[in-house]
Amino acid sequence: MRTIPLDPQASWVQLCSTQDDWDAMDPAILDTMLVRLSLIRAFEESVLDLAGNGLVHGPAHSSIGQEGGAVGSILPLLPGDQVNGSHRGHHQFLAKALGYVAQQQPLARDAPFDGAIRETLQGALAEIMGLRNGFCLGRGGSMHLRWAEAGVTGTNAIVGGGVPLAAGAAWADRMAGTDNVSVTYFGDGAVNIGSVLETMNLAAAWKLPLVFFIENNLYAVSTHVDEATAEPRLSSRGLAFGIPSWRVDGMDPVATYMAMQQALSVCRAGQGPAVIEATVYRYFHQNGKLPGSAFGYRDKGEEAAWRERDPIEQVGREMIRRDLLTAKDISDLRERCRAVMEEISAELTVMEGNRRAVRSDLWPAASFRDVGIRSDLDEISALPRLSQGTAGESTKRKFVDVVADVMNRRMEQDPRIVVLGEDVHRLKGGTNGATRDLAANFPGRVFGTPISENAFMGLAGGLAMDGRFRPVVEFMYPDFMWVAADQVFNQVGKARHMFGGAIDVPLVLRTKVAMGTGYGSQHSMDPAGIFATAPGWRIVAPSCPADYVGLMNAALAINDPVLVIEHVDLYQQMLPAPIDLDGIIPPGSAALRRSGSKVTVITYLAMVQPVLDIVDELDADVDVIDLRWLDRASLDWDMIGESIRRTNRVLLVEQGARGTSYGGWLADEIQRRLFDWLDGPIMRVTGGEASPSISKVLERAACAGREEISAALGELLELA
């Protein structure tokens, strides 16, 4: 047997600062480091003080002790560079925000902490307290801090959840032709999360300008890194993906500064991403102002040893040694930082007897609760409408060809649209032909992805939030959304509302229902019922090519995430399709396919035609409503209400499983709105409890079909 040693493609080094490095540092940079470190420390002390007095509703994830990694790594960034962070992200937010402010206002020991500096500190503290003058208007709190103008795209409460979003920001910069770099901050606990590793692979494969900055503070809550992985040198993860990696002492701001300079040079040169692991230490427990030793998972000796390496003390000692300042200067600076934070805290609170309370006039109004979940649709107000999706000259076309035709038309008209998904660039239009000709017609705008739904869905989310592009993502099957559920629901769906209601998230997610194809339980679901319960998403379900044109055009113009549900049963059908591929069918536009007086039948997607066939066979006197828009904000309640007030009976028809049923939610909403007009309970046609099986017989039994529709409609007609 012969073995051949293999070397990784990328470099992996431990970077340590020397005395010469400290001596070579520009005094102005050291002064900047000291001021930012001191302000962030005073800010965090104020947060802990407020939390200790019950004035922070929710967590207070202090970064005290970890400031050196944030300040040292963010100082080399340029104004156009972007950062996002983790649930413990106050120091990252402030380091970048203060750097942004410093472009217009001096931020130095001899300059006052007023104006924009003070406003930044107050806005961040107000947000952590949940107040209306916070950066996210009180909705984000401690874990969701965003200031896009300053280059902070958002901190994130889901461990590892923000990493794919940062890849989207990096990709947007590369697509826009800039040399900007994005930095994503996350902890040792996130390193083993699938979305992080998926994103490392994707960023390396696509050479994205993205720095993965690992703050290794040794503990994920109370679990030591040695317990969580066999290789606790976490920067080693980069080697598996060919990413150059650095390991550095994060308590040393100069070493961190130099490591970031080297990483940025790699990214700006177009060589792809970089990894930096900074070993740091949080002085307190996961949340609150008690040390970890108070909970028994750390000892006081360990905590004391790390405190002796405090980054503020290090920078201060070196500046004193170089005669750049005195110990009194440092003391005075610390006192000024504490004083400004005490003033800001006092402005946000009021004394009630002998205790402090949050100023009641600073709370957001309760009426602000649902504002900004979705766009107000002003962006589509001037677009031409297709009232029933059938206007104009038409020709017979395969449904799936119309899907491709619409995307070709829109990409021709809108250079911001990009397409991502597995195999979308090959196989003559992906696995079904829905992306036919796109890769050839629009080179550099159609991207076949690795099989990593979390990574490319999150990347698309970050791309959409960036605002310069409109991503269209294809999931081969809707069941795959569970793989990417964090990005789909926690990130993309909640982003606009969570960050204050103003951020646009123009993203289209296409997927197809494949019931009846024999692909079994993990490839056959109808996602409408799940998405209808998730805030932030709009949903369209076209039942014919004419509708597809208007609904997809609307989806690509709206500044919200839109799920476009297709069905394999429709793909190969030859149906009338409009020659003119412009015009929209806006939200709130259901279609009345048949008119009658005895029953209101409500359905969507591939169940529309079977319902119409049965209505015609029975010569039934019923309304048939094709919903087209399915989300709660976009339903056509005018049409639904007018029909039910006339017929007084309702039949909801869908194909999929009862457990994830769309009709369950809709039936409840109809009863809440129109109960007085109902002469009997709402009847529902759905599949069974089980997901469809591969056996042809069991698959048919699991799905609703013509027999079930006919039986239910016949029963209702007898009662009418």
C-alpha positions in Angstrom: 0.0 0.0 0.0 1.2 3.5 -0.9 -0.1 6.7 0.4 0.4 10.1 -1.1 0.0 13.2 1.2 -2.5 15.7 -0.1 -2.3 19.4 0.4 -5.3 21.7 0.5 -5.7 24.1 -2.4 -6.0 27.1 -0.1 -3.6 28.5 2.5 -4.4 28.4 6.3 -2.3 30.5 8.6 -2.2 31.7 12.2 -1.6 35.4 12.2 0.0 37.0 15.3 0.9 40.6 15.7 4.4 41.5 16.8 5.8 44.5 18.7 7.0 45.9 15.4 3.4 45.7 14.1 2.1 47.7 17.0 5.0 50.2 16.6 4.2 50.6 12.9 0.5 51.3 13.4 -0.6 54.8 12.5 -1.4 56.7 15.7 -4.6 57.9 14.1 -5.7 54.3 13.6 -4.9 53.4 17.2 -6.8 56.4 18.4 -9.8 55.4 16.3 -9.6 51.9 17.7 -9.5 53.1 21.3 -12.4 55.5 20.8 -14.7 52.9 19.1 -13.7 50.2 21.6 -14.5 52.5 24.5 -17.8 53.7 23.1 -19.0 50.2 22.3 -18.0 49.0 25.8 -19.9 51.9 27.4 -22.9 51.2 25.2 -22.9 47.5 26.2 -22.6 48.4 29.9 -25.6 50.7 29.5 -27.6 47.8 27.9 -26.7 45.5 30.8 -27.7 48.1 33.3 -31.1 48.7 31.6 -31.6 45.0 31.3 -30.8 44.5 34.9 -33.5 47.0 35.8 -36.1 45.3 33.6 -36.0 48.0 30.9 -35.0 45.7 28.0 -37.9 43.4 27.0 -36.2 40.3 25.6 -32.6 39.3 25.5 -29.5 41.4 26.1 -26.7 39.5 24.3 -23.7 41.5 25.5 -20.6 41.6 23.4 -18.4 42.9 26.2 -15.0 41.3 25.8 -15.5 40.7 22.1 -15.1 44.3 20.9 -11.6 43.8 19.6 -12.6 41.4 16.9 -15.4 43.7 15.6 -13.5 47.0 15.7 -10.2 45.5 14.4 -12.0 43.8 11.4 -14.3 46.6 10.5 -11.7 49.4 10.5 -10.2 48.4 7.2 -13.6 48.3 5.4 -14.5 50.9 2.8 -17.8 52.8 2.9 -19.3 50.6 0.2 -18.5 47.3 2.0 -21.4 45.7 3.8 -21.7 43.6 7.0 -24.2 41.4 8.7 -24.1 39.7 12.0 -25.4 37.3 14.6 -27.8 37.6 17.6 -24.7 38.9 19.5 -24.2 41.8 17.1 -24.3 45.1 18.9 -20.5 45.6 18.6 -20.5 44.7 14.9 -23.4 47.1 14.2 -21.8 49.9 16.1 -18.4 49.4 14.7 -19.7 49.8 11.1 -22.3 52.5 11.9 -19.7 54.6 13.8 -17.3 54.2 10.8 -20.1 55.5 8.5 -20.8 58.5 10.7 -17.0 59.2 10.9 -17.0 60.1 7.2 -18.9 63.3 8.0 -18.1 63.9 11.7 -14.8 63.4 13.5 -14.8 60.5 15.9 -11.7 61.0 18.0 -10.7 61.4 21.6 -10.5 65.2 21.2 -13.9 65.5 19.4 -17.3 65.8 21.1 -19.7 62.8 21.0 -22.6 64.7 19.7 -24.6 65.1 16.5 -24.7 62.0 14.3 -22.5 60.0 16.8 -25.0 60.6 19.6 -27.9 59.9 17.3 -26.4 56.5 16.2 -25.9 55.5 19.8 -29.4 56.6 20.8 -31.0 54.9 17.8 -29.2 51.6 18.6 -30.1 51.7 22.3 -33.7 52.6 21.5 -34.0 49.7 19.1 -32.7 47.3 21.7 -35.4 48.6 24.1 -38.0 48.2 21.4 -38.8 51.9 21.0 -40.2 53.7 18.0 -37.1 55.9 17.5 -34.9 52.8 17.0 -33.3 51.9 13.8 -36.0 49.3 13.0 -38.7 51.4 14.7 -38.7 49.0 17.7 -39.4 45.8 15.8 -35.9 44.4 15.7 -34.7 44.7 19.3 -31.3 43.4 20.3 -31.0 40.7 17.7 -32.2 42.5 14.5 -30.3 45.7 13.9 -30.2 47.1 10.4 -29.0 50.4 8.9 -28.6 49.9 5.2 -27.1 53.3 4.5 -24.3 52.5 6.8 -23.7 49.2 5.2 -25.3 47.1 8.0 -27.6 44.7 6.2 -29.0 43.2 9.4 -28.1 41.1 12.5 -29.9 37.8 12.9 -31.4 35.8 15.7 -31.2 32.5 13.8 -27.8 30.9 14.4 -26.1 30.9 11.0 -29.2 32.3 9.4 -27.6 35.5 8.1 -24.7 33.9 6.3 -26.5 33.0 3.1 -28.0 36.6 3.0 -24.5 38.1 3.1 -23.6 36.0 0.1 -26.5 37.7 -1.7 -25.1 41.1 -0.8 -21.7 40.0 -2.1 -23.1 38.7 -5.3 -25.0 41.9 -5.9 -21.8 43.9 -5.6 -20.0 41.6 -8.0 -22.9 41.6 -10.5 -23.0 45.4 -10.3 -19.2 45.6 -11.1 -18.0 47.1 -7.9 -15.0 45.9 -5.8 -17.0 46.0 -2.6 -16.8 43.2 -0.1 -19.4 41.8 2.3 -18.5 40.4 5.8 -20.7 38.0 7.6 -20.1 37.6 11.4 -21.2 34.4 13.2 -20.1 32.4 16.2 -18.5 29.0 16.9 -22.0 27.5 17.3 -22.9 28.4 13.7 -19.9 26.9 12.1 -21.5 23.4 12.1 -24.9 24.7 10.7 -25.7 23.4 7.3 -26.5 26.9 5.8 -23.1 28.2 6.7 -21.2 25.3 5.1 -23.5 25.4 2.1 -22.8 29.1 1.7 -19.1 28.6 2.0 -19.2 26.1 -0.9 -21.4 28.3 -3.0 -19.3 31.4 -2.3 -16.1 29.6 -3.3 -17.6 28.1 -6.4 -18.9 31.4 -7.6 -15.9 33.4 -6.3 -18.0 35.8 -4.3 -16.3 38.7 -2.4 -17.3 37.5 1.0 -15.4 37.2 4.3 -16.7 34.6 6.7 -15.7 36.0 10.1 -16.0 33.4 12.9 -16.1 34.9 16.4 -15.0 31.9 18.3 -15.8 32.7 21.9 -15.5 29.0 22.8 -19.0 28.6 24.1 -22.4 28.0 22.3 -24.4 29.1 25.4 -22.7 26.7 27.8 -21.4 24.0 25.4 -17.6 24.3 24.9 -16.3 24.2 21.4 -14.3 21.1 22.2 -17.5 19.2 23.0 -19.1 20.3 19.7 -16.4 19.4 17.1 -13.4 17.2 16.8 -11.5 20.1 15.1 -12.0 23.2 17.3 -9.7 25.3 15.1 -12.8 26.4 13.2 -11.0 28.2 10.4 -10.1 24.8 9.1 -13.6 24.6 7.6 -12.5 26.9 4.8 -9.9 24.4 3.5 -12.7 21.9 2.5 -14.0 24.5 0.0 -10.6 25.9 -1.2 -11.0 29.2 0.8 -7.9 30.8 2.1 -8.2 31.1 5.9 -6.7 33.0 8.8 -6.7 32.2 12.5 -6.1 35.2 14.8 -6.3 36.4 18.4 -9.5 38.4 18.4 -8.6 40.1 21.7 -5.8 41.7 19.7 -7.3 44.4 17.5 -4.1 45.0 15.6 -3.7 41.3 14.6 -7.4 41.3 13.6 -6.9 44.4 11.6 -4.0 42.9 9.7 -5.8 39.6 9.1 -8.8 41.5 7.6 -6.5 43.6 5.4 -5.1 40.3 3.9 -8.6 38.8 3.5 -9.9 41.9 1.8 -7.1 41.9 -0.7 -8.1 38.4 -1.7 -11.7 39.3 -2.2 -11.1 42.6 -3.9 -8.8 40.9 -6.4 -11.6 38.7 -7.5 -10.2 35.5 -6.0 -13.3 34.6 -4.1 -14.1 34.4 -0.4 -11.9 34.3 2.8 -12.4 32.9 6.3 -11.1 34.6 9.4 -11.5 32.9 12.8 -11.0 35.3 15.7 -10.7 33.8 19.2 -12.5 36.1 21.6 -14.2 35.8 24.9 -17.6 37.1 26.2 -17.2 38.2 29.8 -20.8 37.4 30.7 -23.3 34.6 30.2 -25.2 34.1 26.9 -27.7 36.7 28.1 -27.6 39.2 31.0 -25.0 40.6 33.3 -23.9 37.5 35.2 -20.6 35.7 34.3 -20.6 32.2 32.9 -19.1 30.9 36.2 -22.3 31.8 38.0 -24.0 29.1 35.9 -21.3 26.5 36.5 -19.9 26.0 33.0 -16.9 28.2 33.4 -14.5 28.8 36.3 -13.4 32.2 37.6 -9.8 31.5 36.9 -10.5 31.1 33.1 -12.6 34.3 33.2 -9.9 36.3 35.0 -7.2 35.1 32.5 -9.2 36.3 29.5 -10.0 39.7 31.2 -6.3 40.3 31.5 -6.1 40.4 27.7 -8.9 42.9 27.4 -8.7 44.7 24.0 -9.2 48.2 25.4 -6.4 47.7 27.9 -4.1 46.4 25.2 -4.6 49.3 22.9 -4.3 51.7 25.8 -1.1 50.2 27.1 0.5 50.4 23.6 -0.5 54.0 23.1 0.9 54.9 26.5 4.1 53.1 25.7 4.4 55.1 22.5 3.7 58.4 24.4 0.6 58.9 22.3 -1.5 59.5 25.4 -1.5 59.1 29.2 -3.4 56.9 31.6 -5.5 60.0 32.5 -6.4 60.4 28.9 -7.7 56.9 28.8 -9.6 57.4 32.0 -11.1 60.6 30.7 -12.1 58.9 27.5 -13.8 56.1 29.4 -15.6 58.6 31.6 -16.8 60.6 28.5 -18.2 57.4 26.9 -20.0 56.5 30.1 -21.4 60.0 30.4 -22.9 60.1 26.9 -24.5 56.7 27.4 -25.9 57.8 30.8 -27.4 60.9 29.1 -28.9 58.8 26.3 -30.3 56.2 28.8 -31.8 59.1 30.8 -33.5 60.5 27.7 -35.2 57.1 27.0 -36.4 56.6 30.5 -38.2 58.4 33.3 -38.1 58.2 37.1 -41.3 56.8 38.7 -40.7 57.1 42.4 -37.4 55.5 43.1 -37.2 53.4 40.0 -36.7 54.0 36.3 -39.2 53.1 33.6 -39.3 53.4 29.9 -40.8 56.6 28.6 -44.4 55.7 27.6 -44.4 58.2 24.7 -41.5 56.3 23.0 -43.3 53.0 22.6 -44.6 52.2 19.1 -48.3 52.5 18.6 -50.2 49.3 18.8 -51.7 50.2 15.4 -48.2 49.8 13.9 -48.5 46.0 14.6 -49.2 44.9 11.0 -47.9 47.8 9.1 -45.3 46.9 6.4 -45.8 43.1 6.4 -46.0 43.5 2.6 -45.7 46.3 0.1 -48.5 48.8 -0.4 -48.4 47.8 -4.1 -47.7 51.4 -5.2 -45.0 50.0 -7.5 -47.6 48.3 -9.8 -50.2 51.1 -9.7 -49.4 52.3 -13.2 -48.9 49.0 -14.9 -51.5 47.8 -17.5 -54.1 45.4 -16.2 -55.4 42.1 -17.7 -58.8 42.0 -16.0 -59.5 38.3 -16.7 -56.1 37.3 -18.1 -57.7 36.6 -21.5 -57.7 40.0 -23.2 -56.2 40.3 -26.7 -55.2 37.9 -29.5 -54.3 34.4 -28.5 -52.8 31.2 -29.9 -52.6 27.6 -28.7 -49.3 27.0 -26.7 -48.1 24.4 -24.2 -48.4 25.8 -20.7 -44.7 25.2 -19.9 -43.7 27.1 -23.1 -45.7 30.1 -21.9 -43.8 29.9 -18.6 -40.5 30.2 -20.5 -41.9 32.8 -22.9 -42.9 35.1 -20.0 -39.5 34.8 -18.4 -37.8 35.6 -21.6 -40.0 38.7 -22.1 -39.5 40.0 -18.7 -35.7 39.4 -18.7 -35.5 41.2 -22.0 -37.4 44.2 -20.5 -35.8 44.2 -17.0 -32.0 43.7 -16.7 -32.3 43.4 -12.9 -33.9 39.9 -13.2 -31.6 36.9 -12.5 -32.6 33.3 -12.3 -31.2 30.7 -9.9 -31.9 27.0 -9.3 -30.7 23.5 -9.8 -30.2 22.7 -13.5 -32.0 25.8 -14.7 -29.1 26.5 -17.1 -29.1 23.1 -18.7 -31.4 20.3 -20.1 -33.0 22.7 -22.6 -34.7 24.7 -19.8 -34.3 22.8 -16.5 -36.0 19.5 -15.7 -39.3 20.6 -17.2 -38.4 23.2 -19.8 -39.6 26.1 -17.8 -36.3 28.1 -18.3 -35.9 27.3 -22.0 -33.5 29.6 -23.8 -32.9 31.8 -20.8 -29.2 30.9 -20.3 -28.4 31.4 -24.0 -30.4 34.6 -24.3 -29.2 36.2 -21.1 -25.6 35.1 -20.4 -24.4 35.9 -16.9 -28.0 36.1 -15.6 -29.0 32.4 -15.3 -27.2 30.4 -12.6 -27.3 26.6 -12.1 -26.7 26.2 -8.4 -25.3 23.4 -6.2 -27.9 21.2 -4.5 -28.0 23.5 -1.5 -31.4 25.1 -1.2 -30.6 26.9 2.1 -27.6 28.6 0.5 -29.1 29.7 -2.8 -32.5 30.7 -1.3 -30.7 32.8 1.3 -28.4 34.3 -1.3 -31.4 35.3 -3.4 -33.0 36.8 -0.2 -29.9 38.9 0.4 -29.8 39.9 -3.3 -33.4 41.0 -3.1 -32.9 43.0 0.0 -29.9 44.7 -1.6 -32.3 46.2 -4.0 -30.3 46.2 -7.2 -31.6 42.9 -8.6 -34.7 40.8 -8.8 -34.0 37.2 -8.2 -36.2 34.4 -9.5 -35.5 31.1 -7.6 -36.7 27.7 -8.8 -37.3 24.9 -6.3 -37.6 21.7 -8.3 -40.3 20.5 -5.9 -42.1 22.4 -3.2 -41.2 19.8 -0.6 -37.6 21.2 -0.8 -38.8 24.3 1.0 -38.5 22.4 4.2 -34.7 22.1 3.5 -34.6 25.9 3.2 -37.3 26.7 5.7 -35.2 29.1 7.7 -34.4 31.2 4.7 -37.9 31.0 3.2 -39.9 31.8 6.3 -37.6 33.3 9.0 -35.5 35.4 6.7 -37.1 36.3 3.4 -40.7 36.3 4.6 -40.2 38.3 7.8 -37.5 40.7 6.6 -39.6 43.7 5.6 -41.7 43.7 8.8 -38.8 42.8 11.1 -36.6 45.6 9.9 -39.2 48.3 10.4 -41.6 47.8 7.4 -39.6 49.8 4.8 -37.2 47.3 3.2 -38.3 45.8 -0.1 -37.8 42.1 -0.8 -38.5 41.6 -4.5 -38.1 37.9 -4.9 -40.0 35.3 -6.9 -39.9 31.6 -5.9 -41.2 29.3 -8.6 -42.1 25.6 -7.8 -44.3 22.9 -9.2 -46.9 20.6 -7.7 -46.1 17.0 -8.9 -49.0 15.0 -7.5 -49.8 12.1 -9.9 -46.3 11.7 -11.2 -45.2 8.9 -8.9 -42.5 10.8 -7.2 -43.8 9.9 -3.7 -44.1 11.6 -0.3 -41.1 13.9 -0.6 -41.8 15.4 -4.0 -45.6 15.8 -4.1 -46.9 18.5 -1.8 -49.0 21.5 -2.5 -47.3 24.4 -0.6 -50.2 26.8 -0.6 -51.5 26.0 2.8 -48.1 26.4 4.5 -47.2 29.7 2.8 -50.7 31.1 3.5 -49.9 30.9 7.2 -46.5 32.6 6.8 -46.4 36.4 7.1 -44.8 38.3 4.3 -45.3 36.0 1.3 -47.7 36.6 -1.6 -48.9 33.5 -3.5 -50.2 33.0 -7.0 -51.5 29.8 -8.6 -52.2 30.2 -12.3 -54.7 27.7 -13.8 -54.1 28.6 -17.5 -51.5 30.2 -19.7 -53.4 33.5 -20.0 -53.4 33.8 -16.2 -49.8 32.8 -16.0 -48.7 35.8 -18.1 -50.6 38.3 -15.9 -49.8 36.7 -12.6 -46.0 36.2 -13.3 -45.8 39.8 -14.6 -47.3 41.0 -11.4 -45.0 38.8 -9.3 -42.0 40.2 -11.0 -43.1 43.8 -10.5 -44.1 43.6 -6.8 -41.6 44.4 -4.1 -42.5 41.4 -2.0 -41.5 37.8 -2.1 -44.0 36.0 -4.3 -44.5 32.2 -4.5 -45.6 31.1 -7.9 -47.1 27.6 -7.9 -47.2 25.7 -11.1 -48.5 22.1 -11.7 -47.0 19.4 -13.8 -50.5 18.4 -15.0 -50.8 21.7 -16.8 -47.3 21.9 -18.3 -48.0 19.8 -21.5 -51.5 21.0 -22.1 -52.1 22.9 -25.3 -54.2 25.9 -24.2 -55.0 29.4 -25.5 -52.2 31.8 -24.6 -51.9 35.5 -25.2 -49.6 36.7 -27.9 -49.0 40.0 -26.0 -46.9 39.0 -23.0 -47.2 42.3 -21.1 -49.9 43.4 -18.6 -50.6 42.2 -15.0 -53.3 40.5 -13.0 -52.9 42.4 -9.7 -53.6 41.1 -6.2 -57.3 40.9 -5.4 -58.3 39.6 -8.8 -60.0 36.3 -8.7 -61.7 35.0 -11.8 -65.4 33.9 -12.0 -65.2 30.9 -14.3 -68.9 30.0 -14.0 -72.0 31.9 -12.7 -74.8 30.4 -10.7 -77.0 30.8 -7.6 -76.9 27.6 -5.5 -73.3 27.0 -4.5 -70.0 28.9 -4.4 -67.2 26.6 -5.5 -63.7 28.0 -4.7 -60.6 26.4 -6.1 -57.2 27.1 -7.8 -54.4 25.7 -9.9 -54.9 22.3 -11.6 -58.3 21.7 -9.9 -60.0 24.5 -11.8 -60.6 22.5 -15.0 -61.8 19.3 -13.3 -64.3 21.4 -11.3 -65.5 23.1 -14.5 -65.9 19.8 -16.3 -68.0 18.4 -13.4 -70.1 21.5 -13.2 -70.8 21.2 -16.9 -71.6 17.5 -16.7 -74.1 18.1 -13.9 -75.3 21.3 -15.5 -74.9 22.8 -12.0 -76.2 26.2 -11.1 -73.1 27.3 -9.2 -70.4 30.0 -9.1 -66.9 28.7 -9.7 -64.2 31.1 -8.4 -60.6 30.6 -9.5 -58.7 32.4 -6.7 -55.5 33.1 -8.7 -54.1 35.0 -5.7 -54.0 32.9 -2.5 -52.3 34.9 0.3 -54.5 36.6 2.9 -53.6 40.1 1.7 -54.3 39.4 -1.9 -57.6 37.4 -1.9 -60.5 38.9 -3.8 -62.9 39.2 -0.9 -65.2 41.3 -3.0 -65.9 38.5 -5.4 -66.0 35.8 -2.7 -68.3 37.8 -0.5 -70.7 38.8 -3.3 -70.9 35.1 -4.4 -71.5 33.7 -0.9 -74.1 36.3 0.0 -76.0 35.1 -3.1 -75.5 31.3 -2.9 -75.2 30.8 0.9 -73.3 27.5 0.4 -69.5 26.9 -0.1 -67.4 24.1 -1.4 -63.6 24.5 -1.2 -61.7 22.2 -3.6 -58.0 21.4 -3.5 -55.9 18.4 -4.5 -53.5 18.0 -1.7 -53.2 16.5 1.8 -55.7 17.5 4.5 -52.9 18.3 7.1 -51.3 21.0 5.0 -54.5 22.1 3.5 -55.0 25.6 2.1 -58.8 25.3 2.6 -58.5 24.8 6.3 -57.3 28.4 6.7 -59.7 29.7 4.1 -62.8 28.0 5.6 -62.0 29.6 9.0 -61.6 33.0 7.4 -64.9 32.7 5.4 -66.8 31.8 8.6 -65.3 34.8 10.4 -66.3 37.2 7.6 -69.5 35.7 6.2 -71.0 33.4 8.9 -74.4 35.1 8.8 -74.7 34.3 5.1 -74.0 30.6 5.4 -76.9 28.1 5.3 -74.7 25.2 6.3 -71.1 24.2 7.1 -68.4 24.8 4.6 -67.7 21.6 2.7 -64.1 20.8 1.7 -62.6 18.5 -0.9 -59.0 17.6 0.0 -56.7 14.6 -0.3 -56.1 12.2 2.6 -54.0 12.7 5.7 -51.0 10.9 4.2 -48.6 12.3 1.7 -49.0 10.7 -1.8 -47.2 7.3 -2.1 -45.3 6.0 -5.1 -47.8 3.2 -5.7 -50.2 4.4 -8.4 -53.2 3.2 -6.5 -52.1 4.7 -3.2 -51.1 7.9 -4.8 -54.6 8.3 -6.4 -56.2 7.5 -3.0 -54.1 10.2 -1.3 -55.2 13.0 -3.8 -58.5 14.5 -4.4 -59.9 14.0 -7.9 -63.0 14.2 -10.1 -64.9 11.6 -8.1 -64.5 13.4 -4.8 -65.5 16.7 -6.4 -68.5 15.2 -8.1 -69.7 13.6 -4.8 -69.3 16.7 -2.7 -70.9 19.0 -5.3 -73.8 16.7 -5.7 -74.4 16.5 -2.0 -74.4 20.3 -1.7 -76.8 20.7 -4.7 -79.3 18.3 -3.0 -79.3 20.6 0.0 -79.6 23.8 -1.9 
